[in-house]
Amino acid sequence: MSCQAFPRDRRLLVAGEYRRVFDQAAFKVHGKGLLALACGNGLDHPRVGLVFSKKNVKRAVDRNRIKRLVRESFRLQQHRLPAVDIIVLSRRGVQEIDNDTLHRQLYGMWRRLDKDVRKQSGNTP
């Protein structure tokens, strides 16, 4: 399997996993239209979950586009991320952001998350 695959074990799948991240979120990374919550997972790889509500992103086509971009960005950057569970949430207005801007923003969010986790654990490069 390629190191850039996105297998089932890289995803948050059940409600309990989401609840744990919401309750124990040690890291918060804000972006325009997006918010990422994260907490350690005790595994050797990161996992991601997505929460995009109809309240914040009305049209299904917009929700699906943004989820697809987030998954692709995570797939490409997962080897650089620490072992944390991440939930990416939508905020109002995220559907107005074009794909290139969203990719750049997600890349910046992953970098900030990695930096924050390293800073807290004392493993600065």
C-alpha positions in Angstrom: 0.0 0.0 0.0 1.3 3.5 -0.9 2.1 5.9 1.9 -0.4 8.3 0.4 -3.4 5.9 0.6 -6.5 6.7 2.7 -7.5 3.4 4.2 -10.3 2.9 6.7 -8.0 3.0 9.7 -7.2 6.7 8.9 -10.8 7.8 9.5 -12.9 8.4 12.5 -15.8 6.0 12.0 -18.0 5.7 15.1 -19.8 8.3 17.3 -17.6 7.5 20.3 -14.5 8.5 18.5 -16.0 11.8 17.5 -17.3 12.4 21.0 -13.8 11.8 22.5 -12.3 14.4 20.2 -15.0 16.9 21.0 -14.7 16.3 24.8 -10.9 16.2 25.0 -9.8 18.5 22.2 -6.3 19.7 23.2 -5.7 21.5 19.9 -7.8 24.0 17.9 -6.7 25.4 14.6 -8.9 28.1 13.0 -9.1 28.9 9.3 -11.4 30.9 7.2 -14.6 28.8 7.1 -13.0 25.8 8.8 -12.1 24.7 12.3 -10.0 21.7 13.2 -10.2 20.1 16.6 -7.6 17.5 17.6 -6.5 15.3 20.5 -3.9 12.5 20.8 -5.0 9.0 19.8 -2.3 6.7 21.1 -1.8 5.2 17.6 1.2 5.6 15.2 -0.8 7.6 12.6 -3.4 10.4 12.4 -7.1 9.9 11.7 -9.6 12.4 10.4 -13.3 12.9 10.7 -15.5 15.5 9.0 -18.5 17.5 10.3 -20.3 19.7 7.7 -23.8 20.7 8.7 -26.6 21.8 6.5 -26.9 24.8 8.7 -23.5 26.1 7.7 -23.3 24.7 4.1 -26.7 24.6 2.6 -26.2 22.8 -0.7 -25.1 19.1 -0.8 -22.9 19.8 -3.8 -20.9 22.4 -1.8 -20.7 20.0 1.3 -19.4 17.2 -0.9 -16.9 19.4 -2.7 -15.4 20.7 0.5 -15.3 17.2 2.1 -13.6 15.8 -1.0 -11.0 18.6 -0.8 -10.4 18.0 2.9 -10.0 14.3 2.5 -7.6 14.8 -0.4 -5.5 17.3 1.5 -5.3 15.0 4.5 -4.4 12.1 2.3 -1.4 14.0 0.9 -0.3 15.5 4.2 -0.9 12.6 6.6 2.7 11.5 6.7 3.7 14.9 8.1 1.0 14.9 10.8 1.5 13.7 14.4 -0.6 10.8 15.8 -3.8 12.7 16.6 -7.5 12.4 15.9 -8.7 15.4 13.9 -12.2 16.6 13.3 -12.7 19.3 10.6 -15.8 21.4 11.0 -17.4 23.8 8.6 -18.3 27.4 9.4 -20.6 29.7 7.5 -19.3 31.0 4.3 -16.9 28.2 3.6 -18.7 27.4 0.3 -17.6 30.8 -1.1 -13.9 29.7 -1.0 -12.5 28.5 -4.2 -10.6 25.1 -4.4 -7.1 26.6 -4.7 -7.6 28.9 -1.7 -9.1 26.0 0.3 -6.1 23.8 -0.5 -3.7 26.5 0.7 -5.7 27.1 3.8 -5.8 23.4 4.7 -2.1 23.0 4.1 -1.5 25.9 6.6 -3.9 24.3 9.1 -2.0 21.0 9.0 1.3 22.8 9.5 0.0 24.8 12.4 -1.5 21.6 14.0 1.8 19.8 13.6 3.7 22.8 15.1 1.3 23.0 18.1 1.5 19.3 18.9 5.3 19.4 18.7 5.4 22.5 20.9 3.2 20.9 23.5 5.1 17.6 23.5 8.5 19.4 23.5 9.7 17.9 20.2 10.5 21.0 18.3 12.6 20.1 15.1 
